[in-house]
Amino acid sequence: IMSTDSGCIQLLKNEGRWAQKRDWKAHFAGRLRRSWRAMAFAPVERAVESLGRGGLVVVVDSTDRKDECDVVFAADQVTTERMAFVIRHSTGIIYVAADQGRLEHFGLSPATQVNTDRFANRAYVSTTFLPGSSAGLSAADRAATARALCNRSNKAEFFSKPGHMFPVVADAGGVLARPGHTEAAFDLCRLAGRAPVGCLTELTHDDGSMLRRDAALEFGKKHNIPVITVDQLIEYRRAHDKFPNAPNPDSIPSIRGLDLPTLDGSGLKIAIVSARWNSVVCESLVQAATEAMNSCNVQDITVEYVAGSYEIPSAAQVLLETGRYDGIICIGCLIKGETMHFEYINEAVTQGVMRLNLDYKIPVIYGILSCLDEDQAKARSGLAGSGHNSGKEWGMTCIESVLLKKRYRRSSRL
């Protein structure tokens, strides 16, 4: 009996050593996995830079919280293509994170008076931006709604309640006050100097299951998207307690200029006719008009050049005769000299552009600067450091005019 007992005791000791060895190996493997993950996550600075130029960021929250991975992007720069990509790889429910005051400014209210959500998400009633949308559910419509929520000049009646985008209130303290994806999106937008409105949605596999950390890292690697954690962002915020690039919410916009709407010009064909005279000013105006239209999903833009502003109406007529374009922007710059030549040219070009509008029933935008001196021309074309460039307003005006025409043309056919 003694020998049997001794053998059993020895077996138990051996088993204990093997168990300890297995535990040590498992512990070491776990540390290796955690170390690999830590190295695989991008620096917060890269995420901020990516979001600032209109890119995507994947944010992973804590394993003891939701353990989910959201893709985050700035609402003020979202395009139809980016929205479509996000919808394909996610649950398809797109949230818009913003402060409470902004959402209520647009007439939005809490989705429920009794919030029983486990993570205390402050969901507001869903919405769609009516002027820029059709049914509201397409990628283009949802992108238009996201951009519209960045422009406080939009009125409450422009937004349907309910709709197809899902606003959530972000805590003003960001991730330092609430360590969630909503606040991560809010903080990243502020850190990047974008409008403080972020879009986010949960990433999923093709079978509908949620992405976890390792899968999110693979997703980021495949699509060249930086992946960070909420914990990283918390540490970054603790070290950077201010938002140096964020716009000042107390700044008062000038009463001069155009309140620019949020528009979707997908599929539109626009032509710009520009003078080469005073080329530095005109090129700056053309660039601003092009960028403004690109931000509204207009990709088909033709630019033609003529010698001076006097030749612009006849060149625009040539383009209108092709029947290819939905709208034309005429860009030039006249600077007053010592003679009456300035007045004669100004009058002729003005009359010419007006006649094109009336004769062809297609929007032809008058983008001719009439300036008293070179300093005034530079100030109105963004070359004097003021930041104001009239070309942006002309680009947006052209899209708005074309969409207005198309909208009423459709209704007249019904």
Buried (B, 14 or more C-beta within 10 A) or exposed (E): EEEEEEEEEEEEEEEEEEEEEEEEEEEEEEEEEEEEBEEBBBEBEBBBBBBBEBBBBBBBBBEEEBEBBBBBBBBBBBBBBBBBBBBEBBBBEBBBBBBBEBBBBBBBEBBEEEEEEEEEBBBBBBBBBBBBBEEBBBBBBBBBBBBBBBBEEBEEEBBBBEBBBBBBBBBEEBBBEBBBBBBBBBBBBBBBBBBBBBBBBBBBEEEEEBBBBEBBBEBBEEEEBBBBBBBBBBEBBEEEEEBEEBEEEEEEEEEEEEEBBBBBBBEBBBBBBBBEBBEEBBBBBBBBBBEBBBBBBBBBBEBBBBEBBBBBBEBBBEBBEEEEBBBBBBBBBBBBEEEEEBEEBBEEBBEBBEEBBEEBEBBBBBBBBBBEEBEBBBBBBBBBEEEBBBBBBBBBBBBBBBBEBEEEEEEEEE
